[in-house]
């Protein structure tokens, strides 16, 4: 009886364990994280640090040496122009003035004595001439009298020049004496005093600094160091906000005045000094403060914005399998060897046309129904090779619509290529379309090999194969390729001519407004336990949100997916549960980030 009881207990325990096992074995739904789409303001800004300083700062020194006798200004003193702010001991310079005046009197006395000597020499010369005319004086005596008169005249002129020098020495001594009185050159505030009363200052080599005066502290400026990667977006007049540590809760405003062209390199980091005008009516800002600057590049008010975390989300095949949802065709192509347009080329099927699913590879996961067999893939490869040969032959005869296999649209039919190009043109802004048309005209002017749909380096042709064959044919026939205009030199010449003929006073006024930012992206909705992609045209971003430009089903308050954690990923560490949301982490496959984004190489 006891043996039977133990058997029953064992069966009950085994049955309970099996029930628990099968209960936990059931499929668990993945965990979906979402954020809401909202409306609000987006500000694209560049952050930097800078130093506050006065707009005009004047250093006051002395041109003469001496002892500081009196000081009439101190730190923070408000001074007026020409007001006396210091005085040096004038004793030595007063003595120098008296000495210079004595030298002048001596020179004047020498002048009078020289005038008398000249008059005597002229009188003796007159008598010698009279006696010489009567032949009562020898010729030698006459010449001696003449030479003496001329020497006296020259000595008189020398004495007159000494008087001029003596007068200049007197004036210099008086000027030096006046320089012992230090006056303020401008109206302003004394922000630095470098001497004390009784201190001796010497100006033998350079003028010593006595005071530093700031012109007007109600108007200040910030010298911000902008990194070279952001300096291209700087324009005069852009709004600036900044904070200082002295007032952490207050935000100050200013505007960009100038972007200086002088680079500064510190530890291989190149920065450019940007001058920002700042009003300071309350004198809160002090020279030397460190300002944390945000330069506003673009602002959008009350626009639809999507979280950036949702734009970074890229679902993998494991996520679709966990949701029991078939993978969208555009993402299926992304798991092969993708190109710029998201068109897949499997490792064994490099000629597969756009839109065809990936063929089964050794060790690869089974493909959905409708996948091409290896025999069909081989036939498509041969067809594409024939198209490539036809494209090369067409490019040899002058370019045109080559259908070679080297272009971005090589796996499309002409109708598909035309439709794709029409879609691209429709999505362009008027400015982008004008730029595209100008590029096409330039390429056509340089030769058919560079036309928009040609077989040479065109966007839709057969890559470089056509041009290579054409060059070989020219080499065999002795023909020379058509010369190409030096586009870079031409553009540089136009820019130089524009600079020389412009009436602008600074180079800042020659830079035009910043172009409108527009990119592509994709967000995912979670509807009825299924992921649904939404293609977006995006504008500016502030690092957290991005502006949505096109009209989509995204509305204010709707939730978009930021991450999906499958049951398999739930058992992993938390740091590895978000790799579908991080493009830097390894993934089994990676689809395109949006229309036109390249599908990655599947693993």
Buried (B, 14 or more C-beta within 10 A) or exposed (E): EEEEEEEEEEEEEEEEEEEEEEEEEEEEEBBBBBBEBBEEEBBBBBEBEBBBBBBEBBEBBBEBBBBBBEBBBEEEBEBEEEBEBBBBBBEBBBEBBEEBBEBBEEBBEBBEEBBEBBEEBBEBBEEBEEBBEEEEBEEEEBEBBBEBBEEBEEBBEEBBEBBEEBBEBBEEBBEBBEBBEBBBBBBBBBBBBBBEEEEEBEBEEEEBBBBBBBBBBEBBBBBBBBEEEBBEBBBBEBBBBBBBEEEEEEEBEBBBBBBBEEEEEEEEEEBBBBBBBBEBEEEEBBBEBBBBBBBBBBBBEEBBBBBBBBBBBBBBBBBBBBBEBEBBBBBBBBBBBBBEBBBBBBBBBBBBBBBBBBBBBEEBEEBEEEBBEEEBBBEBBEEBEEBBBBBBBBBBEBBBBBBBBBBBBBBBEEEBBBEBBEEBEEBBEEEBBEEBEEEBEEBBEBBBBBBBBBBBBBBBBBBBBBBBBBBEEBEEEEEEEEEEEEEEEEEEEEEEEEEEEEEEEEEBEEEEEBEEBBBBBBBBBBEEEEBBBBBBBBBBBBEEBBBBBBEBEBEEEBBBBBBBBBEEBEEEEEEEBBBBBBEEEEBEBBBBBBBBBBBBBBE
